[in-house]
Amino acid sequence: MNLTSIPALQDNYIWTLTDEDNKCLIVDPGEAQPVMDKIKANRWQPVAILLTHHHHDHVGGVEELLQHYPDLEVFGPQETADKGAKRIVAEGDEFTLLGLNFCVIATPGHTLGHISYFSSPYLFCGDTMFSGGCGRLFEGTAEQMFDSFQKLNQLPEDTLICCAHEYTLSNMKFAAAILPHDPKILARYQQIKDLRAENRITLPTKLALEREINLFLRTQDPDLQQALGGNVSSSALWQTFADLREKKDRF
């Protein structure tokens, strides 16, 4: 499979997967034109759209794409039913596209109905997990997002995190401010600064790396808990997550 990121809007990425027959699926098309340009340039045959949630920067291009490619299947959670989704999917649902078996994972937090799609090694997680960070809590709670992170953290370590925004630099700047002496965070921060200085993409990232540098996956870390003001019991790790998200909102 050929994984491609298409820059869109201000800092979005629209992901596509293409097979050897040039059939492709499209993930979270916030706008149509960049996708159609790519389809035309590569002579792709689009077969499906996957939507993770209802925000306009993830669904804004669906209507126009359907006008040009009316046979597209559009998968999405219930909250995208009025955004063009015809195949409504939820936690535990499975389906096959391009010969790949996809599993739907409910990942509420950013929105209440947010979902992610996993077909090893690809994880399309929208605005749930970012490299070095997590999505803003627009509709859900910190506890919901924490639980969503725990689900995603159960995936294989070689999982490719295909998130929807180029937020890695700001996330790593925040991580370095919270744990300024963590060598893995500092090394990744420098690497990301170098990539962005050349206007290069920082994604996808691997789950194995995120377990080391993403503070939102390290709520059990004593150094992080100390940096946030004290030790937390294992039954309240979501509170560490909440404190971290609140600090990031103010950063």
C-alpha positions as CSV (number, residue, x, y, z in Angstrom):
1,M,0.0,0.0,0.0
2,N,1.1,3.6,-0.7
3,L,0.4,6.0,2.1
4,T,0.2,9.7,1.1
5,S,-0.4,12.8,3.0
6,I,-2.1,15.7,1.2
7,P,-1.6,19.2,2.9
8,A,-4.9,21.1,3.2
9,L,-6.3,24.2,4.8
10,Q,-3.9,25.8,7.3
11,D,-2.2,22.7,8.9
12,N,-4.4,19.7,8.0
13,Y,-3.3,16.5,6.4
14,I,-5.7,14.4,4.3
15,W,-4.4,10.9,4.2
16,T,-4.8,8.5,1.3
17,L,-4.0,4.8,0.9
18,T,-3.5,3.5,-2.6
19,D,-3.2,-0.1,-3.8
20,E,-1.2,-1.6,-6.7
21,D,-4.3,-1.1,-9.0
22,N,-4.3,2.7,-8.2
23,K,-7.6,2.3,-6.2
24,C,-7.5,4.7,-3.2
25,L,-9.3,5.6,0.0
26,I,-9.4,9.1,1.4
27,V,-9.4,10.0,5.1
28,D,-11.0,13.2,6.5
29,P,-11.1,15.4,3.3
30,G,-11.4,18.9,4.8
31,E,-11.4,20.3,1.2
32,A,-11.8,18.6,-2.1
33,Q,-9.5,20.4,-4.6
34,P,-6.1,19.1,-3.2
35,V,-7.5,15.6,-3.3
36,M,-8.9,15.9,-6.8
37,D,-5.6,17.3,-8.0
38,K,-3.7,14.3,-6.5
39,I,-6.2,11.9,-8.0
40,K,-5.8,13.4,-11.5
41,A,-2.0,13.6,-11.3
42,N,-1.7,10.0,-10.2
43,R,-4.6,8.5,-12.1
44,W,-6.1,7.1,-8.9
45,Q,-9.5,5.5,-8.7
46,P,-11.1,6.7,-5.4
47,V,-13.4,4.1,-3.8
48,A,-14.1,5.3,-0.3
49,I,-13.9,8.1,2.2
50,L,-13.3,7.5,5.9
51,L,-14.5,10.2,8.4
52,T,-13.3,10.4,12.0
53,H,-15.6,13.2,13.3
54,H,-17.9,16.0,12.2
55,H,-15.7,19.1,12.3
56,H,-15.6,21.0,9.0
57,D,-11.9,20.8,8.5
58,H,-12.4,17.0,8.3
59,V,-15.6,16.8,6.2
60,G,-15.7,20.0,4.2
61,G,-14.6,18.4,0.9
62,V,-17.0,15.4,1.1
63,E,-19.9,17.0,-0.9
64,E,-17.7,18.1,-3.8
65,L,-15.9,14.8,-3.9
66,L,-19.2,13.0,-4.1
67,Q,-20.3,15.3,-7.0
68,H,-17.2,14.2,-9.0
69,Y,-17.2,10.6,-7.7
70,P,-20.8,9.6,-6.9
71,D,-20.0,6.0,-6.3
72,L,-17.7,6.7,-3.3
73,E,-18.6,4.8,-0.1
74,V,-18.5,7.2,2.8
75,F,-17.8,5.7,6.3
76,G,-18.2,7.7,9.5
77,P,-19.6,7.9,13.0
78,Q,-23.2,8.9,13.6
79,E,-22.2,12.5,14.1
80,T,-21.2,12.6,10.4
81,A,-24.5,11.3,9.0
82,D,-25.4,14.9,7.9
83,K,-21.9,15.4,6.5
84,G,-22.1,12.8,3.8
85,A,-21.5,9.5,5.7
86,K,-23.8,6.7,4.4
87,R,-22.0,3.8,6.1
88,I,-22.4,4.6,9.8
89,V,-19.9,2.7,11.9
90,A,-19.1,2.4,15.6
91,E,-16.9,0.7,18.1
92,G,-15.9,-2.8,17.1
93,D,-17.3,-2.6,13.6
94,E,-15.1,-4.1,10.9
95,F,-15.1,-3.8,7.1
96,T,-12.7,-4.5,4.2
97,L,-11.4,-1.9,1.7
98,L,-8.6,-2.4,-0.8
99,G,-8.1,-5.8,0.6
100,L,-7.4,-4.4,4.1
101,N,-9.5,-5.2,7.1
102,F,-10.4,-2.1,9.1
103,C,-11.5,-2.1,12.7
104,V,-13.3,0.9,14.2
105,I,-12.2,2.2,17.6
106,A,-14.4,4.6,19.5
107,T,-12.1,7.5,20.6
108,P,-14.3,10.2,22.2
109,G,-12.8,13.3,23.7
110,H,-12.2,15.8,20.9
111,T,-15.8,15.2,20.0
112,L,-18.3,12.8,21.6
113,G,-18.6,10.6,18.6
114,H,-15.0,10.6,17.4
115,I,-13.8,7.3,16.0
116,S,-10.4,6.0,14.7
117,Y,-9.7,3.4,12.0
118,F,-7.1,0.7,12.4
119,S,-5.7,-1.6,9.7
120,S,-2.2,-2.8,10.7
121,P,0.0,-0.9,10.6
122,Y,-2.1,2.2,9.8
123,L,-4.1,4.1,12.4
124,F,-6.2,7.0,11.2
125,C,-7.0,8.8,14.4
126,G,-8.2,12.2,13.3
127,D,-7.8,14.7,16.2
128,T,-7.4,12.2,19.0
129,M,-3.7,11.4,19.2
130,F,-1.1,13.7,17.7
131,S,2.7,13.3,17.7
132,G,3.7,14.5,21.1
133,G,0.2,15.5,22.0
134,C,-3.6,15.0,22.1
135,G,-6.6,16.8,20.7
136,R,-8.4,19.6,22.4
137,L,-11.5,18.6,24.5
138,F,-14.2,20.4,22.6
139,E,-17.1,18.1,23.5
140,G,-15.7,15.3,25.6
141,T,-14.0,15.1,28.9
142,A,-10.4,14.5,29.9
143,E,-11.3,11.1,31.3
144,Q,-12.9,10.1,28.0
145,M,-9.8,11.2,26.1
146,F,-7.5,9.4,28.6
147,D,-9.6,6.2,28.0
148,S,-9.3,6.7,24.3
149,F,-5.5,7.0,24.6
150,Q,-5.4,3.8,26.7
151,K,-7.2,2.0,23.8
152,L,-4.8,3.2,21.2
153,N,-1.9,2.4,23.4
154,Q,-2.9,-1.3,23.2
155,L,-2.1,-1.4,19.5
156,P,1.2,-2.8,18.2
157,E,4.3,-0.7,18.7
158,D,4.9,-0.4,15.0
159,T,1.5,1.2,14.4
160,L,1.8,4.3,12.2
161,I,-0.1,7.2,13.8
162,C,-1.7,9.0,10.9
163,C,-3.1,12.1,12.6
164,A,-4.7,15.0,10.9
165,H,-2.7,18.1,11.8
166,E,0.9,19.3,11.8
167,Y,1.1,20.1,15.5
168,T,4.3,18.3,16.3
169,L,6.5,21.3,16.8
170,S,4.2,23.0,19.3
171,N,3.6,19.7,21.1
172,M,7.3,19.0,21.5
173,K,8.0,22.6,22.6
174,F,5.4,22.0,25.4
175,A,6.8,18.6,26.3
176,A,10.3,20.1,26.6
177,A,9.0,22.8,28.8
178,I,7.4,20.2,31.2
179,L,10.3,17.8,31.2
180,P,13.3,20.0,30.2
181,H,15.9,17.3,31.1
182,D,14.3,14.3,29.3
183,P,16.9,13.2,26.7
184,K,14.4,11.5,24.4
185,I,12.0,14.5,24.4
186,L,14.9,16.9,23.8
187,A,16.3,14.8,20.9
188,R,12.8,14.6,19.3
189,Y,12.2,18.3,19.8
190,Q,15.5,19.1,18.0
191,Q,14.7,16.7,15.2
192,I,11.2,18.3,14.7
193,K,12.7,21.8,14.7
194,D,15.1,20.7,11.9
195,L,12.3,19.1,9.9
196,R,10.0,22.1,10.2
197,A,12.8,24.5,9.4
198,E,12.9,22.8,6.0
199,N,9.0,22.7,5.8
200,R,9.0,18.9,5.9
201,I,6.2,16.8,7.3
202,T,6.7,15.2,10.8
203,L,4.2,12.5,10.2
204,P,3.3,9.6,10.4
205,T,4.9,8.7,13.7
206,K,5.2,5.3,15.3
207,L,3.4,4.3,18.5
208,A,6.7,3.0,19.9
209,L,8.2,6.5,19.6
210,E,5.0,8.2,21.0
211,R,5.3,6.0,24.1
212,E,8.6,7.7,24.8
213,I,7.9,11.3,23.9
214,N,4.2,11.9,24.1
215,L,3.5,13.1,27.7
216,F,-0.2,12.1,27.3
217,L,0.9,8.5,27.1
218,R,3.2,8.8,30.1
219,T,0.7,9.7,32.9
220,Q,2.2,6.9,35.1
221,D,5.7,8.5,34.8
222,P,6.9,9.7,38.3
223,D,8.9,12.4,36.7
224,L,5.9,13.8,34.9
225,Q,3.7,13.5,38.0
226,Q,6.3,15.4,40.0
227,A,6.5,18.1,37.3
228,L,2.8,18.5,37.6
229,G,2.9,18.8,41.4
230,G,2.9,15.5,43.0
231,N,2.3,11.7,42.9
232,V,-1.0,10.4,41.6
233,S,-2.6,7.0,42.4
234,S,-2.9,4.6,39.5
235,S,-6.7,4.9,39.8
236,A,-6.6,8.6,39.0
237,L,-4.1,8.7,36.2
238,W,-6.8,10.4,34.1
239,Q,-6.4,13.4,36.4
240,T,-2.7,13.7,35.4
241,F,-3.9,13.6,31.8
242,A,-6.5,16.4,32.6
243,D,-3.9,18.6,34.4
244,L,-1.6,18.1,31.4
245,R,-4.3,19.0,28.9
246,E,-5.2,22.1,30.9
247,K,-1.5,23.2,30.9
248,K,-1.3,22.7,27.2
249,D,-4.4,24.8,26.7
250,R,-2.7,27.7,28.5
251,F,0.8,27.1,27.0
